[in-house]
């Protein structure tokens, strides 16, 4: 029986000349670590590349979609759910899902931006964050909204709504809230109460949006629920110092050349480099089970095995038409543990090339540091390793698929 709650994944990938993640100046993202500059690929870039990959769709289904534009979101949902619900139901559900705080709520909570909140509580682009949307979740909410709208309000409920409308005291110069706004607010509360009784159904929807279960979601209002992410992903950095190169390139104007003139239609430069990157991710299996609707450990392990594959094979798409740095991992360590444990400090002292490149000495340092930490902290982790090169560790899987099966089997050989 494996009672370890965390799966730590350590990956080494050697990328040929490339520029996989850029900053606002169109330069490679970088970080200073161990006193030297390293090229960096942000965790956000890695996670997006993973969830939008063909492998993700094939093995884990359609990912969530992210937007802050409610109009575009609604059009997308209408297209996805057409034939299941009336457009008005979908529109109302989408609005209720992210409904912003009312001005009164914002003021009561001491919100400094209370003046930016529309008094009706309807969301604006300024009031929305770029949040992940799960179509399966909206489908469930639509069914509840549809049922409750058909059910309507009882006499006692309508009397309370009428009383709240009658006793409202708008601020000086402000227009009183319309009756429909009180009805919408009452409907939101009623839906919220109904959904509180169906939390299992709602969380089970994340089985169809695994990326939300992994990465989490923050919500501040409306029917959207916050989800604590089960996976932590580090920014990938090179194991060694990097001095970037500059590519000076031109785009030749073919028609100008045909007329016997010289010159180019476009001139520019692009920073690029090559390097061995260390990627690290940790998965809280218990949290993942909870996020997947209290799924069994076997389901969480199945997802974790796919994450290992994604972390070892998926590369961000930036400038790939120019550099084609489609390089998979050469080493992956998977370790079931009682705690998250990054091995980035194996490279705090940057790796030096010894005439045989950076990959082999990086692998040696990673495996050596892993053994050092295991001994120093008396860790009884259950671990396995995949490698395309010779490493001093056991057991070593020669195929990534074997390591994935080992993870799915809860660390059993």
C-alpha positions, -999 to 999 in steps of 0.1 A, spaced: 0 0 0 14 33 -11 4 60 14 25 88 -1 4 119 -9 27 138 -32 41 128 -66 73 148 -74 84 150 -111 119 161 -121 127 165 -158 157 174 -178 153 185 -214 181 197 -237 167 223 -261 185 231 -293 187 268 -303 154 283 -296 134 312 -280 105 294 -263 93 320 -239 96 358 -244 91 389 -222 75 422 -230 107 433 -248 107 403 -271 137 389 -253 140 354 -238 127 352 -203 155 347 -178 164 345 -141 195 350 -120 201 318 -100 234 310 -83 247 344 -93 245 337 -131 219 343 -158 197 313 -167 172 311 -195 137 306 -181 104 292 -193 75 303 -171 52 279 -154 23 296 -171 38 290 -205 44 253 -197 9 247 -183 -7 264 -213 13 243 -237 4 212 -218 -34 218 -216 -37 229 -252 -17 199 -266 -31 171 -287 -20 146 -261 -40 163 -234 -72 163 -256 -66 127 -265 -61 114 -230 -78 139 -207 -105 154 -228 -113 190 -238 -95 216 -215 -113 245 -199 -114 278 -219 -102 311 -205 -116 345 -211 -128 377 -194 -151 388 -222 -186 377 -211 -201 384 -245 -176 360 -262 -180 335 -234 -217 335 -238 -215 330 -276 -191 301 -271 -214 285 -245 -245 290 -268 -226 272 -295 -215 244 -272 -249 239 -255 -272 246 -284 -301 221 -285 -298 215 -248 -310 249 -234 -327 280 -246 -303 309 -253 -318 330 -226 -311 303 -200 -274 301 -211 -271 339 -211 -285 342 -176 -264 313 -163 -232 328 -177 -240 361 -161 -249 346 -127 -217 324 -128 -194 355 -126 -219 381 -113 -199 409 -97 -206 423 -63 -233 449 -60 -222 484 -51 -238 479 -17 -218 447 -11 -186 463 -22 -191 492 1 -200 470 30 -167 451 25 -147 482 23 -139 477 -14 -117 506 -26 -130 501 -61 -166 502 -51 -173 531 -75 -162 508 -104 -189 482 -95 -221 485 -115 -250 489 -90 -270 462 -108 -244 436 -100 -240 428 -137 -204 419 -146 -183 442 -167 -150 434 -184 -132 454 -156 -150 434 -130 -140 400 -145 -107 381 -143 -95 357 -169 -109 326 -154 -111 290 -166 -146 280 -177 -158 244 -177 -186 236 -202 -197 206 -181 -200 228 -150 -221 254 -170 -243 226 -183 -251 215 -147 -258 251 -137 -280 257 -167 -302 227 -157 -306 242 -122 -313 277 -135 -338 263 -160 -356 242 -134 -357 271 -109 -370 296 -134 -398 272 -144 -405 267 -107 -406 304 -99 -411 318 -65 -437 310 -39 -460 336 -24 -438 340 7 -407 344 -14 -423 370 -37 -435 389 -6 -400 391 7 -387 403 -27 -414 430 -29 -406 441 7 -369 444 -1 -377 464 -32 -400 487 -13 -376 494 16 -345 501 -5 -327 534 2 -306 544 -27 -278 568 -22 -284 605 -29 -285 610 -67 -286 572 -74 -315 555 -92 -334 529 -72 -328 493 -82 -354 478 -105 -376 449 -93 -359 426 -118 -326 431 -101 -341 419 -68 -356 389 -85 -322 381 -101 -305 384 -67 -331 361 -51 -326 337 -79 -289 337 -75 -293 330 -37 -318 302 -44 -295 286 -70 -266 288 -46 -286 270 -19 -297 244 -44 -261 238 -56 -248 236 -20 -269 204 -18 -253 191 -50 -216 197 -45 -208 162 -55 -224 167 -89 -207 201 -94 -172 189 -85 -176 158 -106 -179 181 -136 -141 188 -132 -135 152 -144 -142 169 -178 -119 198 -171 -89 182 -155 -68 213 -159 -89 232 -134 -86 203 -109 -48 205 -114 -42 242 -116 -71 255 -96 -93 286 -99 -98 317 -79 -133 332 -77 -145 363 -59 -182 364 -66 -211 348 -85 -217 310 -87 -181 303 -98 -164 283 -71 -128 286 -60 -107 255 -65 -74 249 -47 -49 236 -73 -35 201 -69 -4 207 -90 25 231 -84 47 238 -114 81 256 -112 95 280 -138 119 259 -158 155 272 -158 187 261 -175 211 241 -153 239 263 -165 247 299 -172 236 311 -206 250 339 -228 223 345 -254 230 349 -291 213 373 -315 199 363 -348 200 392 -373 175 383 -400 160 398 -431 129 392 -452 138 397 -488 113 414 -511 112 391 -541 96 415 -564 122 442 -556 150 416 -563 134 408 -597 137 444 -607 175 443 -600 173 463 -568 190 452 -536 178 454 -500 152 437 -478 116 443 -471 122 438 -433 151 438 -409 151 427 -373 169 407 -346 158 379 -323 175 367 -292 180 329 -289 200 303 -271 204 266 -264 204 249 -230 195 220 -207 164 229 -187 152 215 -154 115 212 -150 98 204 -117 62 198 -108 45 184 -76 10 168 -75 -10 167 -43 -28 134 -50 -53 139 -21 -62 174 -34 -65 161 -69 -90 134 -58 -111 160 -40 -110 183 -70 -122 155 -93 -153 150 -72 -138 128 -45 -125 104 -71 -106 73 -61 -68 73 -59 -66 52 -91 -82 81 -111 -58 106 -96 -28 84 -105 -41 80 -140 -41 118 -144 -7 121 -128 8 96 -152 -5 117 -181 10 148 -165 43 131 -163 41 124 -201 31 160 -208 59 174 -187 84 152 -205 72 158 -240 53 191 -245 73 221 -256 59 257 -258 52 268 -294 69 302 -294 91 307 -324 90 270 -333 85 277 -370 118 295 -368 138 272 -345 120 238 -344 133 229 -309 110 199 -306 131 181 -280 116 156 -255 131 148 -221 162 127 -216 156 121 -179 126 120 -157 125 111 -120 91 103 -105 90 101 -67 61 94 -44 67 114 -12 53 128 20 61 163 8 69 184 -22 106 185 -29 123 206 -56 158 196 -67 166 229 -83 194 235 -58 213 208 -76 221 235 -101 226 265 -77 262 260 -87 259 261 -125 269 231 -144 301 233 -164 305 217 -198 334 192 -198 338 187 -235 307 164 -236 280 190 -233 257 200 -205 232 171 -205 254 144 -190 269 165 -161 234 179 -154 220 144 -151 248 134 -128 243 164 -106 205 159 -105 208 122 -95 236 129 -71 216 157 -53 185 135 -52 204 108 -34 220 134 -10 186 149 -1 171 114 4 198 105 28 201 138 46 164 140 54 158 102 58 132 102 31 116 69 24 102 80 -10 92 54 -36 109 65 -68 117 54 -103 137 69 -132 134 71 -169 166 80 -189 179 79 -224 215 81 -211 235 61 -186 229 72 -150 240 58 -117 206 50 -102 181 22 -99 156 13 -112 160 29 -146 132 27 -171 143 27 -207 109 38 -220 88 67 -208 57 45 -212 71 22 -185 75 50 -161 40 62 -168 26 27 -161 47 26 -128 30 59 -117 -5 47 -126 2 15 -107 10 36 -75 47 29 -76 44 -8 -81 69 -25 -104 
